[in-house]
Amino acid sequence: MNPMKDRKIGLVGLGRMGGNMARCLHEKGYHVSAVLDVNESVAAELADELGATAYTKLSELTADADVILTVVTDDRAMDAIFFGDDNLLAGADGCVFINCATLTPAVHQRVEAAAIKVGAQCLEACMASSIPQARNGELFLMVGGEESVFHANQPLLDDLSKALHFVGPAGKASEVKALVNMVMNINTAALAEGLGIGDALGIDLKMLCDIFSQTGANSRVLETDAEDMILRDHDCYFSAAHAAKDSGIALALAAEQGVDTPLAQATWNQFTRLVTLGKGELDKSGVAELTFQGRT
């Protein structure tokens, strides 16, 4: 028996990841009772689908949930839902917050401290996966917070993930996730350059990818992004804007520790350039638009 299936689950942030996490939990027998999104029509549609209630006030959602998952875009959004005039902490005594966004470590630490003050508990559950994994309960999760809170909520986390790692106190999961995405973004930008040069040289790109896959040029990104780069299919799974944000978090962490990171800096420059060009909502594979001749 999974005792967490008797608890009411709320979700704040119903975009590509949050909405599909809600569907996954619902299909696995959890009571998804409350949902909220800045796009009220999205929340209303999902509530109808799952038999939940769509709220427009954060404090009202808190009153109708025992465990609240948040999936927001950045530090500013996180500050708004926890420290704004209407916030999730109002009446949160006994609640558990599981915060899934990639944010700066300091924000997760501040939210945990504020939750403890009102009698709530808090975990950060950073995701290294995309939309299909959210939908199917196959996320890769890095979790930070109090270890006892992690173990108490592990059944739910297990049902959302295929790989689950407790990495330490609040803030540590964000550090690890920032490094994961920094390296992923470097690999993505490097692949875009390799394919762009190959295209300019008139090399058959399918053959080039086959050779990459059997040599030291192989990477997970080659599997997920190469074809999209070649075909210019940049439907968004992980946006260029998020890539820029996450590489920026990693750069700030490196600067704090006095570590020189020229590759991460160059990659951040590329993704930031995409955002500046108005292409931040392209998938990260869109960085190839900067490296193939004749595309920009």
PAMI-990325 format. One record per residue (C-alpha): residue number from 1; residue in three letters; chain; x, y, z. Coordinates in nm, 3 decimals, padded with zeros to 5 digits, m for minus. Each point is the difference from the previous one (the first is absolute). Layout:
PAMI-990325
 seq type mol       u       v       w
 NUM  ALA   A       X       Y       Z
...
END
This chain:
PAMI-990325
 seq type mol       u       v       w
   1  MET   A  00.000  00.000  00.000
   2  ASN   A  00.115  00.351 m00.084
   3  PRO   A m00.124  00.236  00.275
   4  MET   A  00.064  00.302 m00.219
   5  LYS   A m00.290 m00.097 m00.224
   6  ASP   A m00.229  00.101  00.287
   7  ARG   A  00.140  00.354  00.000
   8  LYS   A m00.130  00.288 m00.209
   9  ILE   A  00.247  00.117 m00.265
  10  GLY   A  00.015  00.355 m00.134
  11  LEU   A  00.202  00.131 m00.294
  12  VAL   A  00.105  00.355 m00.077
  13  GLY   A  00.135  00.058 m00.350
  14  LEU   A m00.168 m00.211 m00.266
  15  GLY   A  00.225  00.048 m00.299
  16  ARG   A  00.176 m00.268 m00.202
  17  MET   A  00.129 m00.178  00.311
  18  GLY   A m00.246  00.082  00.278
  19  GLY   A m00.315 m00.092 m00.191
  20  ASN   A  00.143 m00.334 m00.105
  21  MET   A  00.119 m00.076  00.351
  22  ALA   A m00.355  00.060  00.120
  23  ARG   A m00.136 m00.241 m00.263
  24  CYS   A  00.259 m00.260  00.096
  25  LEU   A m00.089  00.014  00.368
  26  HIS   A m00.371 m00.011 m00.074
  27  GLU   A  00.041 m00.311 m00.215
  28  LYS   A  00.205 m00.165  00.276
  29  GLY   A m00.284  00.041  00.247
  30  TYR   A  00.094  00.319  00.182
  31  HIS   A m00.268  00.249  00.102
  32  VAL   A  00.095  00.312 m00.196
  33  SER   A m00.237  00.240  00.173
  34  ALA   A  00.120  00.347 m00.093
  35  VAL   A  00.174  00.171 m00.294
  36  LEU   A  00.102  00.358 m00.077
  37  ASP   A  00.172  00.174 m00.288
  38  VAL   A  00.042  00.361 m00.110
  39  ASN   A m00.188 m00.112 m00.313
  40  GLU   A m00.338 m00.059  00.161
  41  SER   A m00.146 m00.179 m00.303
  42  VAL   A  00.280 m00.258  00.012
  43  ALA   A m00.075 m00.063  00.367
  44  ALA   A m00.374 m00.028 m00.065
  45  GLU   A  00.050 m00.250 m00.283
  46  LEU   A  00.234 m00.217  00.205
  47  ALA   A m00.234  00.013  00.301
  48  ASP   A m00.286 m00.125 m00.218
  49  GLU   A  00.221 m00.279 m00.134
  50  LEU   A  00.115 m00.118  00.343
  51  GLY   A m00.304  00.076  00.215
  52  ALA   A  00.195  00.262  00.195
  53  THR   A m00.082  00.358  00.095
  54  ALA   A  00.168  00.286 m00.184
  55  TYR   A  00.092  00.283  00.236
  56  THR   A  00.097  00.358 m00.073
  57  LYS   A  00.131  00.074  00.351
  58  LEU   A  00.308 m00.175  00.133
  59  SER   A m00.122  00.002  00.361
  60  GLU   A m00.320 m00.178 m00.106
  61  LEU   A  00.199 m00.271 m00.176
  62  THR   A  00.207 m00.052  00.315
  63  ALA   A m00.320 m00.051  00.199
  64  ASP   A m00.100 m00.284 m00.237
  65  ALA   A  00.329 m00.192 m00.014
  66  ASP   A  00.228 m00.199  00.228
  67  VAL   A  00.290 m00.020 m00.247
  68  ILE   A  00.064  00.283 m00.246
  69  LEU   A  00.227 m00.036 m00.301
  70  THR   A  00.122  00.321 m00.160
  71  VAL   A  00.141  00.019 m00.353
  72  VAL   A  00.075  00.365 m00.078
  73  THR   A  00.238  00.168 m00.240
  74  ASP   A  00.254  00.193  00.205
  75  ASP   A  00.097  00.168  00.329
  76  ARG   A m00.242  00.288 m00.050
  77  ALA   A m00.296 m00.234 m00.048
  78  MET   A  00.104 m00.202  00.306
  79  ASP   A  00.021  00.316  00.211
  80  ALA   A m00.348  00.099 m00.118
  81  ILE   A m00.171 m00.324  00.098
  82  PHE   A  00.166 m00.026  00.341
  83  PHE   A  00.052  00.361  00.107
  84  GLY   A m00.259  00.205 m00.190
  85  ASP   A m00.310  00.154  00.156
  86  ASP   A m00.192 m00.317 m00.085
  87  ASN   A  00.232 m00.294  00.059
  88  LEU   A  00.020 m00.373  00.062
  89  LEU   A  00.133  00.036  00.354
  90  ALA   A m00.327  00.143  00.136
  91  GLY   A m00.160 m00.277  00.203
  92  ALA   A  00.270 m00.248 m00.102
  93  ASP   A  00.053 m00.163  00.341
  94  GLY   A  00.043 m00.373 m00.068
  95  CYS   A  00.042  00.037 m00.376
  96  VAL   A  00.289 m00.141 m00.200
  97  PHE   A  00.139  00.205 m00.288
  98  ILE   A  00.190 m00.177 m00.278
  99  ASN   A  00.158  00.265 m00.219
 100  CYS   A  00.107 m00.128 m00.342
 101  ALA   A  00.136  00.304 m00.185
 102  THR   A  00.366  00.067 m00.076
 103  LEU   A  00.071  00.305  00.215
 104  THR   A  00.298  00.152  00.175
 105  PRO   A  00.089 m00.200  00.314
 106  ALA   A m00.061  00.301  00.223
 107  VAL   A m00.367  00.014 m00.099
 108  HIS   A m00.057 m00.363  00.098
 109  GLN   A  00.173  00.063  00.332
 110  ARG   A m00.213  00.307  00.068
 111  VAL   A m00.324 m00.180 m00.087
 112  GLU   A  00.089 m00.293  00.227
 113  ALA   A  00.074  00.234  00.291
 114  ALA   A m00.329  00.184 m00.051
 115  ALA   A m00.195 m00.326 m00.023
 116  ILE   A  00.149 m00.130  00.324
 117  LYS   A m00.101  00.324  00.176
 118  VAL   A m00.367 m00.061 m00.080
 119  GLY   A  00.010 m00.369  00.090
 120  ALA   A  00.037 m00.136 m00.353
 121  GLN   A  00.265 m00.220 m00.158
 122  CYS   A  00.189  00.053 m00.323
 123  LEU   A  00.199 m00.191 m00.262
 124  GLU   A  00.165  00.106 m00.324
 125  ALA   A m00.046 m00.261 m00.271
 126  CYS   A  00.195  00.115 m00.304
 127  MET   A m00.080 m00.177 m00.326
 128  ALA   A  00.245 m00.108 m00.271
 129  SER   A m00.262 m00.124 m00.245
 130  SER   A m00.258  00.125 m00.246
 131  ILE   A m00.369 m00.014 m00.085
 132  PRO   A m00.041 m00.373 m00.081
 133  GLN   A  00.178 m00.096  00.321
 134  ALA   A m00.225  00.230  00.205
 135  ARG   A m00.305 m00.157 m00.160
 136  ASN   A  00.115 m00.359  00.055
 137  GLY   A  00.148  00.027  00.350
 138  GLU   A  00.355 m00.044 m00.128
 139  LEU   A  00.164  00.319  00.123
 140  PHE   A  00.361  00.015  00.118
 141  LEU   A m00.029  00.179  00.335
 142  MET   A  00.266  00.156  00.220
 143  VAL   A m00.145  00.074  00.342
 144  GLY   A  00.125  00.232  00.271
 145  GLY   A m00.127  00.081  00.348
 146  GLU   A m00.035 m00.181  00.330
 147  GLU   A  00.068 m00.369 m00.054
 148  SER   A m00.288 m00.104  00.225
 149  VAL   A m00.241  00.206 m00.211
 150  PHE   A  00.140 m00.162 m00.312
 151  HIS   A m00.061 m00.350  00.133
 152  ALA   A m00.351  00.087  00.115
 153  ASN   A m00.093  00.119 m00.349
 154  GLN   A  00.203 m00.253 m00.198
 155  PRO   A m00.300 m00.208 m00.116
 156  LEU   A m00.136  00.297 m00.196
 157  LEU   A  00.345  00.092 m00.132
 158  ASP   A  00.054 m00.360 m00.107
 159  ASP   A m00.325  00.008 m00.196
 160  LEU   A  00.117  00.309 m00.187
 161  SER   A  00.346 m00.132 m00.081
 162  LYS   A  00.207 m00.281 m00.138
 163  ALA   A  00.314  00.125  00.176
 164  LEU   A  00.001  00.180  00.333
 165  HIS   A  00.300  00.145  00.181
 166  PHE   A  00.005  00.168  00.341
 167  VAL   A  00.295  00.240 m00.027
 168  GLY   A  00.005  00.190  00.329
 169  PRO   A m00.147  00.305  00.175
 170  ALA   A m00.207  00.274 m00.164
 171  GLY   A  00.185  00.163 m00.287
 172  LYS   A  00.218 m00.298 m00.092
 173  ALA   A m00.243 m00.144 m00.252
 174  SER   A m00.007  00.336 m00.177
 175  GLU   A  00.378  00.003 m00.014
 176  VAL   A  00.011 m00.349 m00.150
 177  LYS   A m00.280  00.079 m00.248
 178  ALA   A  00.174  00.319 m00.112
 179  LEU   A  00.315 m00.200 m00.075
 180  VAL   A m00.199 m00.268 m00.185
 181  ASN   A m00.159  00.262 m00.222
 182  MET   A  00.324  00.193 m00.044
 183  VAL   A  00.172 m00.310 m00.141
 184  MET   A m00.307 m00.091 m00.209
 185  ASN   A m00.011  00.351 m00.145
 186  ILE   A  00.371 m00.011 m00.085
 187  ASN   A m00.053 m00.332 m00.177
 188  THR   A m00.298  00.141 m00.189
 189  ALA   A  00.189  00.309 m00.118
 190  ALA   A  00.302 m00.214 m00.096
 191  LEU   A m00.216 m00.238 m00.204
 192  ALA   A m00.160  00.296 m00.178
 193  GLU   A  00.345  00.127 m00.096
 194  GLY   A  00.118 m00.342 m00.120
 195  LEU   A m00.308 m00.049 m00.216
 196  GLY   A  00.013  00.358 m00.125
 197  ILE   A  00.361 m00.038 m00.112
 198  GLY   A m00.079 m00.340 m00.155
 199  ASP   A m00.289  00.151 m00.194
 200  ALA   A  00.221  00.284 m00.126
 201  LEU   A  00.257 m00.256 m00.117
 202  GLY   A m00.264 m00.194 m00.192
 203  ILE   A  00.035 m00.311  00.221
 204  ASP   A m00.299 m00.231  00.015
 205  LEU   A m00.139  00.080  00.345
 206  LYS   A m00.162 m00.340  00.059
 207  MET   A  00.336 m00.162 m00.062
 208  LEU   A  00.165  00.255  00.228
 209  CYS   A m00.245 m00.077  00.280
 210  ASP   A  00.059 m00.372 m00.044
 211  ILE   A  00.374  00.057  00.037
 212  PHE   A m00.050  00.232  00.298
 213  SER   A m00.205 m00.273  00.169
 214  GLN   A  00.285 m00.252 m00.024
 215  THR   A  00.279  00.230  00.115
 216  GLY   A  00.092  00.239  00.276
 217  ALA   A m00.247  00.250 m00.148
 218  ASN   A m00.293 m00.209  00.124
 219  SER   A m00.237  00.149  00.257
 220  ARG   A m00.356 m00.022  00.122
 221  VAL   A m00.063  00.329 m00.180
 222  LEU   A  00.099 m00.164 m00.330
 223  GLU   A m00.290 m00.242  00.052
 224  THR   A m00.256  00.262  00.095
 225  ASP   A  00.091  00.310 m00.202
 226  ALA   A  00.200 m00.083 m00.314
 227  GLU   A m00.293 m00.077 m00.228
 228  ASP   A m00.190  00.305  00.126
 229  MET   A  00.301  00.219 m00.074
 230  ILE   A  00.029 m00.136 m00.354
 231  LEU   A m00.375  00.021 m00.076
 232  ARG   A m00.046  00.332  00.186
 233  ASP   A m00.269 m00.162  00.216
 234  HIS   A  00.023  00.200  00.322
 235  ASP   A m00.331 m00.080  00.168
 236  CYS   A  00.071  00.075  00.361
 237  TYR   A  00.084 m00.265  00.258
 238  PHE   A  00.263  00.209  00.181
 239  SER   A  00.017  00.359 m00.115
 240  ALA   A  00.301  00.206 m00.098
 241  ALA   A m00.113  00.254  00.261
 242  HIS   A  00.016 m00.264  00.271
 243  ALA   A  00.339 m00.112 m00.128
 244  ALA   A  00.128  00.355  00.034
 245  LYS   A m00.148  00.032  00.349
 246  ASP   A  00.147 m00.327  00.126
 247  SER   A  00.345  00.060 m00.149
 248  GLY   A m00.013  00.341  00.168
 249  ILE   A m00.066 m00.163  00.337
 250  ALA   A  00.299 m00.230 m00.052
 251  LEU   A  00.222  00.293 m00.100
 252  ALA   A m00.096  00.185  00.318
 253  LEU   A  00.085 m00.307  00.210
 254  ALA   A  00.335 m00.030 m00.178
 255  ALA   A  00.078  00.366  00.062
 256  GLU   A m00.078 m00.040  00.371
 257  GLN   A  00.256 m00.281  00.018
 258  GLY   A  00.259  00.172 m00.220
 259  VAL   A m00.021 m00.266 m00.274
 260  ASP   A  00.070  00.113 m00.357
 261  THR   A m00.264 m00.128 m00.246
 262  PRO   A  00.068  00.127 m00.356
 263  LEU   A m00.205 m00.274 m00.167
 264  ALA   A m00.304  00.065  00.218
 265  GLN   A  00.038  00.373 m00.063
 266  ALA   A  00.014 m00.046 m00.378
 267  THR   A m00.306 m00.227  00.013
 268  TRP   A m00.193  00.251  00.211
 269  ASN   A  00.089  00.264 m00.259
 270  GLN   A m00.150 m00.214 m00.278
 271  PHE   A m00.328 m00.072  00.177
 272  THR   A m00.028  00.360  00.117
 273  ARG   A  00.047  00.108 m00.361
 274  LEU   A m00.295 m00.220 m00.101
 275  VAL   A m00.213  00.166  00.267
 276  THR   A  00.109  00.345 m00.120
 277  LEU   A m00.102 m00.097 m00.354
 278  GLY   A m00.349 m00.081  00.125
 279  LYS   A  00.053 m00.377 m00.026
 280  GLY   A  00.014 m00.086  00.369
 281  GLU   A m00.308 m00.224 m00.021
 282  LEU   A  00.161 m00.228 m00.255
 283  ASP   A  00.126 m00.330  00.133
 284  LYS   A  00.367  00.004  00.101
 285  SER   A  00.070 m00.173 m00.334
 286  GLY   A m00.073  00.343 m00.149
 287  VAL   A  00.357  00.101  00.082
 288  ALA   A  00.078 m00.160 m00.339
 289  GLU   A m00.173  00.298 m00.160
 290  LEU   A  00.313  00.194  00.098
 291  THR   A  00.251 m00.248 m00.148
 292  PHE   A m00.145 m00.117 m00.333
 293  GLN   A  00.078  00.233 m00.288
 294  GLY   A m00.291  00.203 m00.133
 295  ARG   A m00.231 m00.049  00.296
 296  THR   A  00.037  00.331  00.183
END
